[in-house]
């Protein structure tokens, strides 16, 4: 069974109550993908609960302890899986509400990949904005600079390809959760490299400025 899971807590510092008015973007997309056999909304927001029930979604009533901004998405998923009695054989799909652009063909490709027996988790990846070979940290105690990754590469064309994960698309077989990190990936996660068109359209809405950029598209 493929299960769409939408985390939708009430609090938001950058854009208050953003999940309330972003909810329909994701819900409309999920409803069009008829292969999702169950949709679960995890929330502590009465307005989002009302919206979800109107669409006949299942509600995971999130505790206030799980609704803080220091809680990892893995902690939230662990609670959902336990409370909602989800089977280890099911495939859980993460749908973050601030990600409003989605392309159906990407999710259909991801579905085909995750259904292969040897693929237990999948996550989107985009080119790194800053190459990690060029990153440094400063040791305040020793008053010394150190490379984050030791190297002496000086030509840009010799830098190995570097990627950063992106939850535009993210799914995993529920039985694999314990082996994933707090961002729901590990070194065996299938990297779903997003194409240039998708990367160009990605906007995560966390501030009024983000929402304005999206509204103007």
C-alpha positions, 0 to 999 in steps of 0.5 A: 500500500502506498500512503501519502503522509502530510505533516501539518503542524499549527506553528510557523515562525516565518509565515504564520499559519502557512500550512492552512493556506498551503494545504490545498496545493498538496491535497489537490496533487495527492487526490489526482494520484489515484494510486495512493490508497490512504492519506494521513494528515498529522496535525494539531491544527483544528482548521487543517483537521477540518480541511482534511476530514472534508477530503476523507483523509485519516487524521493523526492527532499530533501531540504538542510535544511532537509539534515543536520546531525542534522535532525531526520528521523521523520522530513524527513518522515514528509516531504516525506509524505506531499510532495509525497501525501502519504495516512494515510492508507499506510505502510511506510518502512524505509531502511537505506543505511548503513545497508547492510545485510537483510534477506527476511524472516524477512521482510516477517514476519514483513509484516504479523505482520504490516498488523494486525489491532492492529499493527501500528508500528514495529521496530527491537530490539537487546540485549542491549550491556550494561545493563541500570541498570549498567549505571551511569551519572556524575553530573558535577555541584554537583560532584556526580554519579547517576544511570541512572535507580535506582536499587540495583541489584548485580547479573547478572542473576537477571538483567531483559532482556534489548533491544535496537532498531535497524532500520534493519527493521522498518515500520509503518502505516503513520497515526501513525507518529505523535505519534512516537518519533524521532526514529520512535518508541513508547511504543506501537511499536511491538518489532521485536526481531532479531535472533542471526544469524541476529545480528551476521551479522549486520554491519552498514557502517559508516567508512572505517573500517566498509566497510572493515569489510563488504567487507571481509565477 
